[in-house]
Amino acid sequence: MDYQDINARTIDGWIRDGWKWGQPISHEIYEKAQNGEWDVLLTPTKPVPHSWFGDLKGKKILGLASGGGQQMPVFAALGAVCTVLDYSPLQIESERLVAEREGYDIRIIRGDMTKRLPFEDEEFDLIFHPVSNCYVEEVRPIWKECFRVLKRGGYLISGTDHYLNYIVDAEEKQIINTLPFNPLQNPEQMRQLEEDDSGVQFSHSLEEQIGGQLEAGFNLLALYEDTNGEGRLHDMNIPTFLAMRSQKPWK
């Protein structure tokens, strides 16, 4: 089985068990967003600054690996024209359920972001990409595809891992792994993931995450760090995630 299929199956299992990133927002939260009261997350704990988005009314937004009925309904409530692409069937189903419940239109696509994205060049004003590329082996091609499908002057708002989570043990007390963490190349690392029912995950360097966006042609405008939200590293205030706002140049 392809590792992306393993991840889709694993994430669907987490959702059935109540995984918080797979629980769609309530009608009350959607209604509040319609009234201008809203927040969305890219990383575990810190809301994305509203200034990163600007006025979303009429803007074409791609939620890249952003299924689950959490962020896209908020953007729809703010007047955006939304498309979501995700590879988890249950994350896709949550998007459909919220859209039907609230009565808004959204284009919903089950797709693998490691492939060429099924969109035209310069189709979107904004891409919202929460932490998810830890589930793919190569991230540079994803940044290139984001650059291709964004309009000139468009924004990529992305959340990424810091790779620190992949060097420590489950209790976050000891360093046990070398980098890069790549279970397709390291059987011991695959065994660790299988024991924890963690799917197939990969560490990525800042060269891949930040440098990859710069190589694709983006200008980095802003960033902030975040913690896991729980566990020993969080208790020690050690950041393990990065959020970035980047722009495709006008020329």
N, C-alpha and C positions, 0 to 999 in steps of 0.2 A: 504494500500500500504506500502511495506517495505520502511524504511527510505532511503535506498540506491537508490531505484527507484525514490523516491521523489527528491533526490539530482541530479540524472541523468537528470530528467525532468527539474529541476530548472536551472541547468547549461546549458542545451541546449537552454533554454529561454534567458539566459544572452548572449549566443553566438549570437543568432539571433538579439539581441539588440546592438551588437558591443563590448561585453566584451573583454578587451585587452588580456586576457590570453587564448582566444579562436581564435585568429586571426593568421593564419599561416604566416610564414616568406615569403618574396618575393624572386624571382629568384635572384635578386642582392645580397641579404644577403647570400643566398646559395652559390653563385659564390665566394663571398668574403671568405667564410669559406673554400672553396676548395683551395684558395690561402693563407690560414693561418691567415686570419683576421676574428676573431670571438670572441663572448662572449655569455654566457648563464646565466640565472638567476634561482636561487632556491627560492629566497625571493624577495620582491617588487623592490628593487633598486640596490643592490650591485651585480656586476658580480662575478661569482665563480672564484677563482684564477685558472689559467691554470695549476699551479703546482699540483692541486688536482687530475688532470686527467692523466698526463703523456702522453706518446705516445698512441693514440687510434687506430692506424692502426691495423686492424685485431682483435681487442678486441671485445668480446661479451658483449654488453650492454643491460640491461633491463631498459626501461623507465617505472617506476612504477607510475601509475596515472599521466602520463606525456604526455597525448595526446594533440592535438591542433596544431601540425605541427610547433612547435617553437624550441624545443631543439633537438629532434631526427634527423631532417634533418641536423642540424649542425654536429652531431656526424657521420652521414652517409657521409657527405662531407669530414670529416676527416679520413674516411676509416674504421670506426667501423662497426661491424655486429650487426644490431639493431633489438630489439624486443620492442614493446610498448604494455602495458596493461592499459586500461582505461575503465570506465563504462559509460561514456557519448557517445551516438551514434554520436553526431556532432564532438566531439573531435577526435573520431576514423576516421570519414570521412575526417577531415582536414589532418590527417596523410596520408591517402590514396591519397588524391588529390596532396599533395606536392610530394610524392614518384613517382606518375605517371608523374607529370610535369617535375621532374628532372631526372627521369629514374634510380632510385636506388631501390634495393630490401630491404624490411623491413617486418618482421613478425608482423602482427597487430592482437591483440586479444581484444575483448570486454569481460572484466572480472571484478569481484568484489574482491578487495584486502582484504576484510574481510574474504574471504574463502581461503582454501588452494590454493596456486598459482599453475597454471597448467604447472609446469616445473620440470625437473629432479633435483636431488641433484647436487650441484656444477656445474651448467650449465653456469653461467655468471662470467665474470671478474669484472664487475662493475654494480652497480645499481644506477640509477639517480632518485631521489624521491623528486620532488618539493613539496612545501606546499600543502598538500591535506589531511593529516590524521586528520585535524580538522573536516572532514566530516564523521568520523567513531567513534564509541563509545569506542572501545578498541584498543589501539595501540600496546600493548605488543605482541599479536599474529603476527602482521605484522612484527615486528623486528625479531621474531623467524623464520618466513618464509623467510625473506631476508637472514638471516644467512644460512638457509638450501640451498638456490639455488645459493649462491655465492661460487665460487671456494676458496680454501685456499689461503690466501694472497690477496683476492679480496676486493674491496672497496665499501662501502655504502656511497653515497653522498646525504644528505637529508636536506630538509628545513622543519621547524616546526614552529608552533605558540608559543607565549610566554604566552598565556592565558589572558594578560592584556586587550585585545580588548573585552573580554567577561564580564568584570566587570563594564564597563562604559556605559553611555547612548549613543544615536546616535550622539550627539554633542560632545562626549568625554569630558564632563565637570563635570559629577557627577558619583560617584560609586553607582550603583543600583542593582548589582547582587552579590549573594554569589557564591562561588566555591565549587564543580565543576559546570560548566555550562553544564547541561545535560537536554535538552528539553524532552527527553523520560521519565524523572522522575519529571520534573517541568513544569506544564502547563503554568505558567506565562512566562517562558523562551521560550516555544514553541510559545506563542502568539507574543512575540517580533520578533521572526524570521519570522513568517507568515506576520506580518505587513510590514516588510522590504523586503519580497520576498527573503529570505536568505537561503532557503532550511533548512536542519536539521544539525546544527553544534554543536560541543562539545569542551569544553576547555580540555587541558591536562597539567598536572603538569610536571615540570622538572624531577621528579622521573619517570614518565612514558616515557618521551621523551629521556632523557639521561640515566637514570637508566634502562629503558627497553632495550636499546641497550646493556648496560653492562651486564645485566642479560642474554641476548641472547647469549653472548659470544664475542661481538665486543670489540676491543680496540679503544678508542676515540683518534684521532690524532690531530684534529684541529677544531676550530669553530670560528664563528663571528656572531655578532648581526646585525639586520637591523630594519628599521622603516616601517610604513605603506606606505610611499611614498606620503601621502596626509593626511589632517585632522589635528586636534589640537595636538594629540599625536606626529605626525610627526613634526609639527612646533616647538614643545618643545623638539625635539630630544630624545624622549622616545622610546627605542627599544621595538618592539613587536614580532619580529621573530628571529629565531635562525637557522643557517646553520651549519652542522656538516660533518666532514669527518671521517669515521670510517673504520676499517679494520678487516676482519676475519683472525685470527691468522694462520700462516703457519702450526702450529702443535696443 
